[in-house]
Amino acid sequence: MRHPIRTKSLQVGFIVLAGVVLFRIWHIQTADQFLKVRAQSQWEAQDSVQPMRGSIYDANNGILAYDAPSYDMDIDLQAIQSQSQTKRSELAQGLAQLTGAPVSTMTSELDQPNTIWLRMYPYLVHVPLSTKESVLHLFSQLGMSNDVHPYKTYERIYPDGTFASEVIGFTDQHGHGAAGVELQYNKYLAGVPGISTFTQDTFGDPVPFDPITVKPVQNGDNVYLTINSVIQHYAEQALAVVQQRFSPAHAAIIVADPTTGAILAMATIPNYNPNYFWKYPSSTLDTNWAISDPFEPGSTFKTVTLTGALATHSIQLNQTYMSGVDVVDGVPIHDWDVYGWGRLTYLQAMIYSSNVGFIHIGQAEGVQNFYHYLNLFGMTRKTGIDLPGEGNPIIFPEANLNPVDFATMTFGQGLAVTPIQQVAAVGAIANGGNLLTPYVVQKVVSPTGQVVYDHHIQVVDHVASASVMQQVTNAMVQVVNEDPQGNVGELPGYTIAGKTGTAQIPKPTGGYYKNLYNLSFIGFVPAHHPQLEIYVTVSEAHNTGQWGDWVATPAARYVLQKSLAYLDIPPHTSSTTTVTHQSPYITTPNVVGLPVQTAITILERAGFQAHEIGASGRVVRQWPAKQFKAAPGSNAWVLTPSNQIAGKVQVPNLTGMLMTEAMHVCSLLGIQIIPNGAGYALSQNVTPGQYIPVGSTLTVTFGPTP
């Protein structure tokens, strides 16, 4: 007997069950993205691939900053703290020995509470391969191999230490530009990280043979400076003498090309070593005295006042006045020689640096014209130099100016400007009237060789006619040639245009200190076709008379004398008569791409003592770079590919090399020098000829005799 109701119920039940199963299959496959994403998050992972930061080069293609492979060591602190006190003590002692840190510091770091992973800065950050291997070996010996994890990164190397540090700057512990060019051009230098995506196992490690998708890393662009390392070296030598003789609070030297605005040298004291920036106070790291802090310039500013008066036809240089003292709004203002020199012309007012004379010149020019030329000379705003931290000038508002303030402004007191503003202003006098934007970077080049930024000369304003600037130049020449303090700025055979400054330093509470001065010299050479401009400023010099002539001018003279010879700028007895001049320097030929023996022969014929690093093949790099000028008999090195095998380099014999030479040779190879002492290389901790990984350190002992 059939049961139609039961049969029908079973049919409906099967249909419903099949529908539920099909719906669940559809839901899982097409609708339940949450489960899919959750599952993928458990087996898929991403890793960032850090780019290599771009290098920084000087004007002669010498390397000033570069990245070398290094490692950050991350420590599983919770695992370490679960170990016995004895093991933790052994670990602290071992790490202290490897890093040079005090044992107490390591113990304190390892005992930090509430920390899971420890990255110990600066001791275990950016360590070379040799240190990484030593740290891993130490953890292995103590049975803690799984408690430390090395991550490959890059260490920023500044091979010349403090050299040009105020321009180059430094990178912080995260590898970001923190000062100087490193900060200003960080967007070019930094590069773009790559991304790798991989399938991970339960321990977070990549699964073997599983495909990895990579977003390619973009290494940083290379930056080429206008800084000429030879001229920079002369500026730093001059400052070292200033430091030794006068112990100033701070000082700066700027050397520029007045026809382009390019900065050829910029040196300051105090300075710092960017390799160890954390050892210096923030006041040193954050202050570039060449551009950052405005101060009352004193008599170097008189060039601005004189230009405005001549351009507006307010005075003639042969007009006369009575020197000594002038009374402005009831206030007597004296010359530096309080008795004066009798009746002088306005040209003599410039030569004798007479404050009274410039009060008369300023009054003839008038306040409105005076401020107009302040603005044309760029004294009312920043120059726009491509360095961070440029300071703002401090100028009385024209509407609030009283007669006494105006009188003092005419001779450079009662207003404050930066050294770089004065360099730009006097550069306009030197080049015939154009105010240019100063700059320190000439170009930026990508890793593929494409120029991504190329500096062009920037004319900000046309200040005055060439004929007016010629009158001011001639007056500055006579300042140097007829200086009543003595002709300390003269260089035989060269016509130098210059002006000194001796300015009192104001008190924060008002008035001026009696015995504290800013002493300075500014000028250019050759006066009638200038190629070099220099500004020297020394603040609070001790153990000397407070005159710019006695402190700043000798430093300027030294730098100019050395630089003129280096640049092979011949002397002349006048603007039209020249004399035969033999350059004392030789020029480096370009030997890159030549067979090594051919390159050696060419360098030796040019007057160098040539050395090879490697034994065969064609030259891939050389030092010095092509067109570099050096003294006859200087050393030169060429590098061949045979010296670079599987990420390793052959250690050269540095014995007898000067420290700077040794650093340049090692920078060719990607080796970091740790110097002990100074002078000539006496010994090294790795035997010459041995192969070591690129980025390794080499400890070299230097002494006074080779």
C-alpha positions in Angstrom: 0.0 0.0 0.0 1.5 3.4 -1.0 1.7 6.4 1.3 1.6 9.5 -0.9 2.0 11.9 2.0 5.2 10.3 3.3 6.7 10.1 -0.2 6.0 13.7 -0.8 7.5 14.8 2.5 10.7 12.9 1.7 10.9 14.6 -1.7 10.5 18.0 -0.1 13.1 17.2 2.5 15.7 16.2 -0.1 15.1 19.3 -2.1 15.5 21.5 1.0 18.7 19.8 2.1 20.1 20.0 -1.4 19.3 23.7 -1.5 21.0 24.4 1.8 24.1 22.5 0.7 24.3 24.3 -2.6 23.7 27.7 -0.9 26.5 27.1 1.6 28.9 26.1 -1.2 28.0 29.2 -3.1 28.3 31.4 0.0 31.8 30.1 0.8 33.0 30.3 -2.7 31.6 33.7 -3.7 30.2 35.6 -0.8 32.3 34.9 2.4 35.3 37.2 1.6 35.9 37.6 5.3 37.0 34.1 5.7 39.1 34.3 2.6 40.9 37.5 3.8 41.4 36.1 7.2 42.9 32.9 5.8 45.2 34.9 3.5 46.4 37.1 6.4 47.6 34.0 8.1 49.8 32.7 5.3 50.7 35.9 3.3 53.2 38.4 4.5 55.1 41.5 3.2 58.6 42.6 3.8 60.1 46.0 3.0 63.3 46.2 0.9 65.3 49.2 2.0 66.9 51.3 -0.8 70.5 52.3 -0.9 70.8 56.1 -0.2 72.3 58.2 -2.9 75.9 59.3 -2.6 77.1 62.9 -2.2 80.1 64.1 -4.3 82.2 67.2 -4.3 82.8 69.3 -7.4 85.7 67.1 -8.4 83.6 63.9 -8.2 85.3 62.9 -4.9 82.9 61.0 -2.6 81.8 62.8 0.6 79.0 60.5 1.8 77.9 57.0 0.8 76.0 53.9 2.0 77.8 50.7 3.0 76.0 47.4 3.7 75.4 46.9 7.5 73.0 45.2 9.9 70.6 46.1 12.7 70.6 43.4 15.4 67.2 42.9 17.1 67.2 41.1 20.4 64.3 39.1 21.8 64.4 40.7 25.2 61.7 38.6 26.8 63.6 35.5 25.9 66.8 36.9 27.3 65.2 37.9 30.5 64.0 34.4 31.0 67.6 33.2 31.1 69.7 32.9 34.3 71.4 35.9 35.8 74.8 34.3 35.0 74.0 34.0 31.3 72.6 37.5 31.1 75.8 38.8 32.7 78.0 36.8 30.3 75.9 38.3 27.4 76.3 41.8 28.7 80.0 41.4 29.1 80.4 39.9 25.6 78.4 42.6 23.9 80.3 45.3 25.7 83.6 43.8 24.5 82.3 43.7 20.9 80.8 47.2 20.8 83.1 49.1 23.1 80.2 50.1 25.4 80.5 49.9 29.2 79.3 46.7 30.7 76.9 48.7 32.9 75.3 50.2 29.8 74.7 46.8 28.3 73.4 45.4 31.5 70.9 48.3 31.8 69.8 47.8 28.2 69.2 44.1 28.7 67.2 44.6 32.0 64.7 47.0 30.4 61.2 46.2 31.6 58.1 45.9 29.4 60.1 45.6 26.2 59.7 42.7 23.8 62.2 43.5 21.1 65.3 45.6 21.7 67.2 47.5 19.0 70.2 48.9 20.9 71.1 52.3 19.5 73.9 53.1 18.6 75.8 50.0 19.7 73.9 47.3 17.6 72.6 49.5 14.8 74.3 49.7 11.4 77.0 47.3 12.4 79.4 45.9 9.7 79.3 42.2 8.6 82.2 41.3 10.9 80.5 42.6 14.0 77.2 40.9 13.0 79.0 37.6 12.7 80.7 38.1 16.1 77.4 38.9 17.8 75.7 35.8 16.3 78.7 33.7 17.5 78.3 35.1 21.0 74.6 34.3 21.2 75.3 30.8 19.8 78.0 30.1 22.4 75.5 31.1 25.1 72.7 28.9 23.6 70.6 31.9 22.6 70.9 31.6 18.8 67.1 32.1 18.4 67.1 35.3 20.5 68.9 37.6 18.1 67.8 38.5 14.5 70.0 40.5 12.1 68.3 42.7 9.5 70.3 43.9 6.5 70.4 47.6 6.1 72.9 50.3 5.1 75.2 52.5 7.2 75.9 56.1 6.1 79.6 56.7 5.8 81.3 60.1 5.8 84.9 59.1 4.8 86.5 62.5 5.6 84.9 62.9 9.1 84.4 66.6 10.0 85.3 67.7 6.5 82.6 70.1 5.1 80.1 68.7 7.7 78.2 72.0 7.9 77.3 71.6 4.2 76.9 67.8 3.9 74.9 67.3 7.2 74.1 63.9 8.5 71.4 61.2 8.7 69.7 60.3 11.9 69.3 56.8 13.5 66.5 56.0 11.0 68.5 56.9 8.0 66.6 60.2 7.3 68.4 63.4 6.4 68.7 65.5 9.5 70.9 68.5 8.5 72.7 70.1 5.6 72.4 68.7 2.1 71.3 65.3 3.6 68.1 67.1 4.8 67.6 69.6 2.0 67.9 67.0 -0.8 66.5 64.0 1.2 63.7 63.4 -1.3 66.4 62.7 -4.0 68.8 60.9 -1.8 66.4 58.6 0.1 65.1 56.5 -2.7 61.9 54.4 -2.6 61.6 51.1 -0.6 60.7 47.9 -2.5 58.1 45.4 -1.3 58.4 41.6 -1.3 55.3 39.4 -0.7 55.7 35.8 0.3 53.9 32.9 1.8 54.9 32.2 5.4 54.8 29.1 7.5 53.5 29.0 11.1 56.9 30.4 12.3 56.6 33.4 9.9 59.4 32.1 7.6 59.0 32.0 3.8 57.7 28.7 2.4 60.4 27.2 0.1 59.6 27.2 -3.7 56.6 29.5 -3.3 56.7 32.4 -5.8 57.6 35.8 -4.3 56.2 39.0 -5.9 58.5 42.0 -5.6 57.9 45.7 -6.1 61.4 46.8 -7.2 63.4 49.0 -4.9 64.5 52.4 -6.2 67.9 53.4 -4.9 68.5 57.1 -4.1 69.8 59.7 -6.6 73.4 61.0 -6.3 74.0 64.6 -5.4 76.9 66.6 -6.8 78.0 69.7 -4.8 79.7 72.9 -5.9 82.2 72.5 -3.0 85.8 72.2 -4.2 87.5 69.9 -1.7 90.9 71.6 -2.2 89.6 75.1 -1.5 87.4 73.7 1.4 90.6 72.2 2.8 92.4 75.5 2.7 89.4 77.2 4.4 89.4 74.6 7.2 93.2 74.9 7.6 92.7 78.7 8.0 90.0 78.2 10.6 92.2 75.7 12.5 94.8 78.5 12.9 92.1 81.0 13.9 90.9 78.5 16.5 94.4 77.9 17.9 95.5 81.5 18.0 92.2 83.3 19.1 89.9 80.7 20.7 86.8 82.4 19.2 83.2 81.6 20.2 82.6 80.7 16.6 83.9 81.5 13.1 83.1 80.9 9.5 84.7 81.1 6.0 82.7 81.2 2.8 84.4 81.1 -0.7 82.1 81.6 -3.7 82.2 82.2 -7.4 80.7 85.7 -7.7 79.8 85.2 -11.4 77.5 82.2 -10.7 76.7 82.1 -6.9 78.3 78.7 -6.5 79.7 78.1 -3.1 83.2 76.6 -3.4 83.9 76.3 0.3 81.9 76.7 3.5 83.7 76.0 6.8 82.7 76.8 10.4 83.9 76.3 13.9 82.6 74.6 15.9 81.9 71.7 13.6 81.1 68.0 14.0 81.8 64.5 12.7 78.6 63.2 11.1 79.7 59.6 11.6 79.2 60.2 15.4 76.7 63.0 15.4 75.1 61.8 18.6 78.2 62.8 20.6 77.7 66.6 19.8 75.3 69.1 21.4 72.3 70.2 19.4 73.6 73.7 19.4 76.5 72.5 17.2 74.4 70.2 15.0 71.6 72.7 14.4 73.8 75.8 13.7 75.7 76.6 10.5 77.3 79.9 11.4 77.8 80.7 7.7 74.0 81.0 7.2 72.0 80.6 10.3 72.5 83.4 12.8 72.3 87.1 11.8 74.7 89.6 13.5 75.7 93.2 13.2 78.3 93.2 10.4 80.1 96.4 11.0 82.2 98.1 8.3 81.9 95.3 5.7 78.3 96.7 5.2 79.7 100.1 4.1 79.9 98.7 0.6 76.1 98.6 0.5 75.7 102.2 1.7 78.3 103.5 -0.8 76.6 101.7 -3.7 73.2 103.2 -3.0 74.6 106.7 -2.6 76.6 106.5 -5.9 73.7 104.8 -7.8 71.4 107.6 -6.8 74.0 110.3 -7.6 73.7 111.5 -4.0 77.4 112.0 -3.6 80.7 112.2 -5.5 83.7 110.3 -4.1 85.8 113.5 -4.2 83.5 115.4 -1.9 84.9 116.2 1.6 83.7 116.2 5.2 85.3 116.6 8.7 86.2 113.3 10.3 86.4 112.5 14.0 82.9 113.0 15.5 79.4 113.8 14.4 76.4 114.7 16.5 73.1 113.1 15.5 69.9 114.2 17.3 72.0 115.2 20.2 74.1 112.0 20.3 77.8 112.2 19.5 79.1 109.4 17.3 82.9 108.9 16.9 85.2 107.4 14.4 87.3 104.4 15.6 90.1 107.0 15.9 88.2 109.4 18.1 90.3 112.3 17.0 89.8 111.6 13.3 92.1 112.4 10.4 91.0 115.9 9.6 89.1 116.6 6.4 88.7 113.6 4.2 87.0 112.7 0.9 84.3 110.1 0.8 86.7 107.8 -1.0 89.0 108.2 2.0 86.1 107.6 4.3 86.0 104.1 2.7 89.7 103.6 3.0 89.9 104.8 6.6 86.6 103.1 7.5 85.3 106.3 8.9 81.9 105.9 10.6 81.4 109.7 10.5 82.0 109.8 6.8 79.3 107.1 6.2 76.8 109.0 8.3 77.2 111.8 5.9 77.0 109.5 2.9 73.8 107.9 4.3 72.2 111.3 5.1 72.9 112.4 1.5 71.4 109.2 0.2 68.3 109.5 2.3 66.3 106.9 4.2 64.0 105.9 1.3 66.9 105.3 -1.1 68.9 103.5 1.6 66.0 101.0 2.2 65.5 100.6 -1.5 69.1 99.4 -1.9 68.8 97.3 1.2 66.1 95.5 -0.6 67.9 95.3 -4.0 71.0 93.8 -2.2 68.7 91.2 -0.6 69.4 92.4 3.0 65.7 92.4 3.9 65.1 88.7 3.2 66.8 85.3 3.1 69.0 84.5 0.1 67.3 81.2 -0.6 70.5 79.1 -0.5 69.7 75.4 -0.8 70.6 74.6 2.8 68.2 74.2 5.7 68.3 76.6 8.7 69.0 79.9 6.9 68.4 82.8 9.3 66.3 85.9 8.8 67.8 89.3 8.8 66.9 91.8 11.5 66.2 95.3 10.1 64.4 98.2 11.7 61.1 98.9 9.9 61.5 102.1 7.9 58.5 103.7 9.4 59.9 103.3 12.9 63.4 104.6 12.2 64.9 107.4 14.2 67.9 109.5 13.2 70.4 107.8 15.5 69.4 104.3 14.4 69.6 105.4 10.8 73.1 106.9 11.4 74.4 103.6 12.9 72.9 101.5 10.2 74.9 103.3 7.5 78.1 101.8 8.9 76.7 98.4 9.7 75.6 98.6 13.3 71.9 98.5 14.5 71.0 95.9 11.9 71.8 92.2 11.6 72.4 90.1 8.6 73.9 86.6 7.9 77.3 85.9 6.3 75.7 84.4 3.3 73.6 87.6 2.7 76.8 89.6 2.7 78.5 87.1 0.3 75.5 87.5 -2.1 75.5 91.3 -1.8 79.3 91.8 -2.4 79.0 89.2 -5.2 76.7 91.6 -7.0 79.4 94.3 -6.8 82.0 91.9 -8.1 80.0 90.6 -11.1 78.8 94.0 -12.3 75.4 94.4 -10.7 73.4 91.1 -10.5 72.3 89.7 -7.2 72.4 85.9 -7.5 71.0 83.1 -5.4 73.9 81.2 -3.8 73.8 77.4 -4.0 75.8 74.3 -3.0 74.3 71.6 -5.3 75.0 71.7 -9.0 73.1 68.7 -10.1 71.3 65.5 -9.0 71.9 62.3 -11.0 69.8 59.1 -10.9 71.4 55.6 -10.5 70.9 55.1 -14.3 72.9 58.3 -15.1 69.9 60.6 -15.9 70.3 64.2 -14.7 67.1 64.8 -12.7 68.0 68.2 -11.4 70.4 70.7 -12.9 71.0 74.1 -11.2 70.7 77.2 -13.4 72.0 80.6 -12.4 69.3 82.6 -10.7 69.3 86.4 -11.0 67.3 87.8 -8.2 67.7 91.5 -8.9 69.8 93.9 -10.9 71.2 96.2 -8.1 73.1 98.9 -10.0 74.9 99.6 -13.2 78.3 98.1 -14.0 79.9 101.6 -13.9 78.6 102.2 -10.3 79.9 98.7 -9.3 83.2 99.6 -10.9 83.5 102.7 -8.7 82.8 100.6 -5.6 85.3 98.0 -6.7 88.0 100.6 -7.2 87.3 102.0 -3.8 87.6 98.5 -2.3 90.9 98.0 -4.1 92.3 101.1 -2.5 91.0 99.9 0.9 93.3 96.9 0.6 96.3 98.8 -0.9 96.2 101.8 1.4 94.9 100.3 4.6 96.0 102.4 7.5 96.3 99.3 9.7 98.8 97.8 7.3 98.6 96.1 3.9 98.0 92.6 5.4 95.4 91.8 2.7 97.7 92.3 -0.3 98.9 89.5 -2.5 101.9 90.4 -4.8 100.8 90.5 -8.4 97.1 90.4 -7.7 94.6 93.2 -7.4 92.2 92.5 -4.5 89.0 94.3 -3.7 88.2 94.1 0.0 86.7 95.6 3.2 87.2 94.7 6.8 84.7 94.9 9.7 85.0 95.4 13.4 81.5 95.4 15.0 80.6 95.5 18.7 78.4 92.7 19.9 75.1 93.9 21.5 73.9 92.8 24.9 70.6 91.1 25.2 69.5 93.8 27.7 70.5 96.7 25.4 73.8 98.5 24.7 77.0 96.8 23.6 79.7 94.7 25.4 82.9 96.7 25.8 85.4 94.0 24.7 83.4 91.6 22.5 83.5 92.0 18.7 82.7 90.4 15.4 85.7 90.7 13.2 85.5 90.1 9.5 86.9 90.5 6.0 85.1 90.4 2.7 86.5 90.7 -0.8 87.1 89.3 -4.3 90.0 88.6 -6.7 91.1 89.5 -9.3 89.3 92.7 -8.7 88.5 93.5 -12.4 87.6 90.0 -13.5 86.7 88.2 -10.3 86.8 84.5 -9.9 86.9 84.1 -6.2 85.0 85.9 -3.4 85.7 85.3 0.2 84.1 86.2 3.5 85.7 85.5 6.9 84.0 86.2 10.2 85.4 85.6 13.7 83.2 86.2 16.8 84.7 87.0 20.2 88.4 86.5 19.4 90.8 86.4 22.4 94.4 87.3 22.9 94.5 89.9 20.2 93.6 93.5 19.3 90.0 93.7 18.1 90.5 94.5 14.5 89.3 92.6 11.4 92.7 93.3 9.8 94.5 91.5 12.6 92.2 88.4 12.8 90.1 87.9 9.7 92.2 89.3 6.9 95.2 87.0 7.4 92.9 84.0 7.1 91.3 85.3 4.0 94.8 86.1 2.5 95.9 82.5 3.2 92.9 80.9 1.5 93.0 83.2 -1.5 96.8 82.7 -2.0 96.5 78.9 -1.9 93.3 78.9 -4.1 94.7 81.2 -6.8 97.7 78.9 -7.2 95.5 75.8 -7.2 93.1 77.2 -9.8 96.1 78.3 -11.9 94.9 82.0 -12.0 98.0 83.9 -13.0 99.1 87.0 -11.2 99.1 90.4 -12.9 100.7 93.7 -12.2 97.6 95.6 -13.4 94.2 94.8 -14.9 95.8 94.8 -18.4 99.4 93.6 -17.9 100.0 89.9 -17.2 103.2 88.1 -16.3 104.4 84.6 -17.1 103.2 82.1 -14.5 103.9 78.4 -14.2 101.3 76.4 -12.3 102.7 74.4 -9.4 99.9 71.8 -9.9 99.4 68.8 -12.3 96.0 67.7 -13.6 94.7 64.1 -13.3 94.0 62.5 -16.7 91.0 60.3 -17.2 92.1 56.7 -17.2 88.8 54.9 -16.5 88.2 52.2 -19.1 91.8 51.8 -20.0 93.9 48.7 -19.5 95.5 48.9 -16.0 99.1 49.1 -17.3 98.2 51.8 -19.8 96.5 53.8 -17.1 99.6 53.5 -14.8 101.9 54.7 -17.6 99.6 57.7 -18.4 99.4 58.7 -14.7 103.1 58.5 -14.2 103.8 60.6 -17.3 101.4 63.2 -15.9 103.6 63.4 -12.8 101.7 61.1 -10.4 103.0 58.1 -8.4 100.5 55.6 -9.7 99.3 52.5 -7.8 97.0 49.7 -8.8 94.4 47.9 -6.7 93.9 44.6 -8.4 96.1 43.0 -11.0 94.5 42.9 -14.4 91.6 44.1 -16.5 90.5 47.6 -17.3 90.2 50.5 -14.8 86.7 50.8 -13.3 87.4 53.7 -10.9 90.2 56.1 -10.1 91.3 58.5 -7.5 91.9 61.4 -7.8 89.1 61.9 -10.4 89.8 63.3 -13.8 90.7 67.0 -14.0 91.6 67.1 -10.3 94.6 69.3 -9.6 97.3 68.0 -7.3 101.0 68.7 -6.4 103.6 66.9 -8.6 104.5 63.5 -7.2 101.1 63.0 -5.5 99.7 59.5 -5.3 97.0 58.2 -7.6 95.2 54.8 -7.5 93.3 52.8 -10.1 90.8 50.0 -9.3 90.2 46.9 -11.5 87.3 44.4 -11.5 89.6 41.6 -10.4 89.6 43.2 -6.9 85.8 42.8 -6.5 84.9 39.1 -6.3 81.6 37.9 -5.0 80.9 40.9 -2.8 84.5 40.9 -1.4 87.4 43.2 -1.9 91.1 42.8 -1.5 92.6 44.8 1.4 95.3 47.3 0.1 98.6 48.0 1.7 98.0 51.5 3.3 101.4 51.8 4.9 102.9 55.2 4.4 99.7 56.9 3.1 98.4 60.1 4.5 95.1 59.6 6.4 93.1 61.4 3.6 94.7 59.3 0.9 94.0 56.1 2.9 90.4 57.1 3.3 89.9 57.8 -0.4 91.5 54.5 -1.4 89.2 52.6 1.0 86.2 54.5 -0.1 86.9 53.3 -3.7 86.7 49.8 -2.3 83.7 50.3 0.0 85.8 49.7 3.2 85.3 51.8 6.3 88.4 53.1 8.0 88.5 53.4 11.8 91.5 55.7 12.4 93.8 55.7 15.4 96.1 58.8 15.6 96.8 61.1 12.7 99.4 61.6 10.0 100.8 58.6 8.0 99.5 55.0 8.1 101.8 52.9 10.2 99.9 49.6 10.6 96.5 48.0 9.9 94.6 45.2 11.6 93.9 43.2 8.3 96.9 41.9 6.3 97.2 43.4 2.8 96.0 41.1 0.1 93.3 39.4 2.3 89.8 39.4 0.9 87.0 40.9 3.1 83.3 41.7 2.5 82.4 45.1 1.1 81.4 47.4 4.0 83.8 45.8 6.5 85.9 48.0 8.8 89.6 48.4 8.8 91.4 49.8 11.8 94.5 51.8 10.8 97.1 53.3 13.1 98.5 56.7 12.0 101.6 58.5 13.2 103.8 61.5 12.4 106.3 59.6 10.2 105.7 57.0 7.6 
